[in-house]
Amino acid sequence: MSFKSFIFIIGCCLSLQQLVGQNGVDVKVQQSQIAPVYNPLSPSKAAFYSAIFPGGGQIYNKKYWKAPIVWAAIGASVYYYLDNSNEYDRFRTAFRLRQQGLPDEFNGLNGNPNISTAGLENAQKVLRKNRDLSLLTGVLLYVLQIVEASVNAHLLQFDTSDNLSVRPSLATDPMLIEAPKVGLTLKYSF
């Protein structure tokens, strides 16, 4: 059996099930089965709270355990940015003093420098690159936590209870005496 014929048979069975299933039976929905009301402003509120205060959207979504992770991630990038910036300033100041012929903090005993001028230049390049990467990482983490709070607020509104199910079953038609007919029934409840 080819894939197209399989899809055709399933489509026919579903259409037949819809036709047979429309026999005028009223469906009563219990109050406990009604899904919660969709709040379209919830994701935007979560994103707004995360933008104002990092981790605020996670707290708004009642995912309290995520807020310390956000704080630690952004705090680490801020720490590395400040550390690399301070080290860059140290090496930059020493390089400028050495260019003017003045003693700097990296001069050793008897005028022999601990770090060469080329080493000071290289350290400045590496520290500037690390500082810029720390800044970029912090900005990306900030944006990522806003997006995460918004997406989580969207996903919290989906009904994921056990009442959602699809149960396929084979059913025979007892009214036909000549030859039994078999059909496919898909029962879904929510």
Secondary structure by P-SEA (a helix, b strand, c coil): ccaaaaaaaaaaaaaaaaaaaccbbbbbbcccccccccccaaaaaaaaaaaaccaaaaaaaccccaaaaaaaaaaaaaaaaaaaaaaaaaaaaaaaaaaaccccccccccccccccaaaaaaaaaaaaaaaaaaaaaaaaaaaaaaaaaaaaaaaaacccccccbbbbbbbbbcccccbbbbbbbbbbcc
